[in-house]
């Protein structure tokens, strides 16, 4: 029997729609600038291969839980994203086989300390502190996959005012392509979550703001910044 120096941390997990089971999370990978209009919004305009950054599993904010305003920033931004939950894994997976890895989908928000990100980018530093901080990954219920990837609208409002409104078909790199590219960089495994990028309209959040996001055919999420 293994002996630990102290009790190991609890497994981070996301509830599954229509089930008592929970999806145990291994890690979170995120895709940057995967919508053309957002890429232009952030200073680019081309179809480069998708690039990835990571958040720790314990950055998740499960459904029904609010997100605290993080330290060390005065410019917190919202980024709504389609989240892909993997139920199988592998390395060097072809795009035409990638869908066999998908367990389900969820609506998620990538919270970003934009001022820290801008400072890091200007110096060529990594983005970890801007993206991977505590409570930076709100997520809704995971809806089990059923057929092709969702292709409807993706929307977010703050205090009832629309901020982001686009179509999932606006993604530069689609779900199978994202999974295939990620599998060339990591051996994917059950429990991996992939945040697939955000459309245009990202913007600031303040304490007291109420955030609501919805993805057609997937589900929604809501939380306050406290």
C-alpha positions in Angstrom: 0.0 0.0 0.0 1.4 3.4 -1.0 2.2 5.8 1.8 2.0 9.5 1.1 3.7 12.3 3.0 0.3 14.0 3.2 -3.2 13.3 1.8 -3.1 13.6 -2.0 -5.4 16.3 -3.5 -8.9 15.3 -4.5 -9.6 14.5 -8.2 -11.0 17.5 -10.0 -14.2 16.4 -11.8 -17.1 17.9 -13.9 -20.7 16.7 -13.7 -22.1 14.9 -16.7 -25.6 15.9 -17.9 -28.2 13.3 -17.3 -25.9 11.1 -15.2 -24.8 10.6 -11.6 -21.3 10.1 -12.9 -18.6 12.8 -12.9 -15.9 13.3 -15.5 -12.5 13.1 -13.8 -10.1 15.7 -15.2 -6.5 14.9 -16.0 -5.4 18.2 -17.5 -6.7 21.2 -19.5 -5.3 22.2 -22.8 -6.4 25.4 -24.5 -6.2 26.7 -28.1 -5.3 30.3 -28.8 -6.7 32.5 -31.5 -8.9 30.0 -33.2 -11.5 32.4 -34.6 -10.5 34.7 -37.5 -12.2 37.8 -36.0 -10.7 37.2 -32.6 -7.3 36.7 -34.2 -7.6 40.1 -35.8 -8.9 41.5 -32.5 -5.7 40.3 -30.9 -3.4 41.5 -33.6 -3.1 38.6 -36.2 -4.8 37.5 -39.4 -3.7 34.2 -40.8 -4.3 30.4 -40.6 -1.2 29.3 -38.6 -1.3 25.9 -37.0 -3.2 26.0 -33.7 -1.1 26.8 -30.7 -1.7 25.6 -27.2 -1.3 26.7 -23.6 -2.4 24.8 -20.5 -4.3 25.4 -17.3 -4.0 23.1 -14.2 -7.0 20.8 -13.6 -7.7 22.6 -10.3 -8.3 25.9 -12.1 -11.8 24.5 -12.9 -14.8 26.3 -11.5 -17.7 23.7 -11.6 -21.3 24.5 -12.4 -23.1 26.6 -9.7 -19.9 28.0 -8.3 -18.8 31.7 -8.6 -15.3 32.8 -9.5 -13.3 35.2 -7.3 -11.7 38.2 -8.9 -8.0 37.1 -9.1 -5.1 38.9 -7.5 -2.4 40.8 -9.4 -4.7 42.2 -12.1 -6.9 45.1 -12.9 -7.9 43.8 -16.4 -9.7 40.4 -16.1 -11.3 39.3 -19.4 -13.9 36.6 -20.3 -13.4 34.2 -23.3 -16.3 31.8 -23.9 -15.2 28.5 -25.5 -16.5 25.1 -26.7 -14.8 22.5 -24.4 -14.1 19.0 -25.7 -13.9 16.3 -23.1 -11.9 13.2 -24.1 -12.9 9.7 -23.1 -10.0 8.0 -24.9 -6.5 8.9 -25.8 -3.5 8.3 -28.0 -0.6 9.9 -29.9 -0.4 11.0 -33.5 -4.1 10.5 -34.0 -5.3 11.3 -37.6 -8.0 13.9 -37.9 -10.4 11.4 -39.5 -10.0 9.2 -36.3 -10.0 12.0 -33.8 -13.7 12.0 -33.1 -13.4 8.5 -31.6 -11.6 10.0 -28.6 -14.5 12.4 -27.8 -16.6 11.7 -24.7 -18.6 14.9 -24.8 -18.7 18.7 -24.9 -19.3 21.6 -22.5 -19.5 25.4 -22.5 -16.5 26.9 -20.7 -14.9 30.3 -20.1 -11.2 31.0 -20.2 -10.7 33.8 -17.7 -7.6 35.8 -18.6 -5.5 38.4 -16.7 -5.1 40.5 -19.8 -2.6 43.0 -18.4 -0.3 40.2 -17.3 -0.7 38.5 -20.7 0.2 41.7 -22.5 3.3 42.3 -20.4 4.4 38.7 -20.9 3.9 38.8 -24.6 5.9 42.0 -24.9 8.9 40.3 -23.3 8.5 36.9 -24.9 7.6 35.4 -21.5 5.3 32.4 -21.0 1.6 33.0 -20.3 1.2 30.8 -17.3 0.4 33.5 -14.8 -2.1 35.2 -17.2 -4.0 32.0 -18.0 -3.4 29.3 -15.5 -4.3 31.0 -12.2 -6.8 29.7 -9.6 -10.4 29.6 -10.7 -9.6 30.6 -14.3 -11.6 27.9 -16.0 -15.4 28.0 -15.3 -17.2 25.1 -17.0 -20.8 23.9 -17.4 -22.1 20.3 -17.4 -20.6 17.9 -19.9 -23.1 16.8 -22.5 -22.2 13.3 -23.9 -21.3 13.4 -27.6 -23.8 12.2 -30.1 -22.7 12.3 -33.7 -20.8 15.2 -35.4 -19.3 18.1 -33.3 -21.7 20.9 -32.5 -21.9 23.7 -35.1 -24.4 26.2 -33.8 -24.1 29.5 -32.0 -21.7 30.4 -29.2 -22.7 33.4 -27.0 -21.8 35.2 -23.8 -23.4 38.1 -22.0 -22.4 40.1 -18.9 -25.2 41.5 -16.7 -27.6 40.7 -19.6 -25.7 42.6 -22.2 -24.3 40.7 -25.2 -20.5 40.6 -25.4 -19.7 37.6 -27.7 -22.0 36.1 -30.4 -20.6 33.9 -33.1 -21.0 30.5 -34.7 -18.8 27.4 -33.9 -18.4 27.0 -37.7 -16.3 30.2 -37.6 -13.5 28.3 -35.9 -10.3 28.3 -38.0 -9.4 24.8 -36.8 -12.2 22.4 -36.2 -12.5 19.9 -33.4 -10.9 16.9 -35.2 -8.0 19.1 -36.4 -7.5 20.4 -32.9 -7.4 16.9 -31.4 -5.1 15.6 -34.1 -2.7 18.5 -33.6 -2.7 18.2 -29.8 -2.0 14.5 -30.1 1.2 15.3 -32.0 2.4 17.3 -29.1 1.2 15.2 -26.2 -0.1 11.6 -25.7 -3.7 12.4 -25.0 -5.6 10.4 -22.4 -9.1 10.0 -20.9 -9.9 13.0 -18.7 -8.2 15.6 -20.9 -10.2 18.7 -21.6 -9.5 21.0 -24.6 -10.8 24.5 -24.6 -11.0 25.2 -28.3 -10.7 29.0 -28.6 -12.9 32.0 -28.3 -14.7 34.3 -30.8 -14.4 38.0 -31.0 -15.9 40.3 -28.3 -13.7 39.4 -25.3 -13.8 42.1 -22.7 -13.3 43.1 -19.1 -15.1 41.8 -16.0 -15.5 43.5 -12.6 -16.5 42.3 -9.2 -20.3 41.7 -9.0 -20.6 41.0 -12.8 -22.9 38.1 -13.7 -21.7 36.0 -16.6 -23.9 33.8 -18.7 -22.7 31.7 -21.7 -24.5 29.3 -23.9 -23.5 27.0 -26.8 -26.3 25.7 -29.1 -26.6 21.9 -28.8 -24.2 21.8 -25.8 -25.5 23.7 -22.8 -24.8 26.8 -20.8 -23.0 28.1 -17.7 -23.5 31.0 -15.4 -21.4 32.5 -12.6 -20.7 35.7 -10.8 -17.3 37.4 -10.3 -17.0 37.9 -6.5 
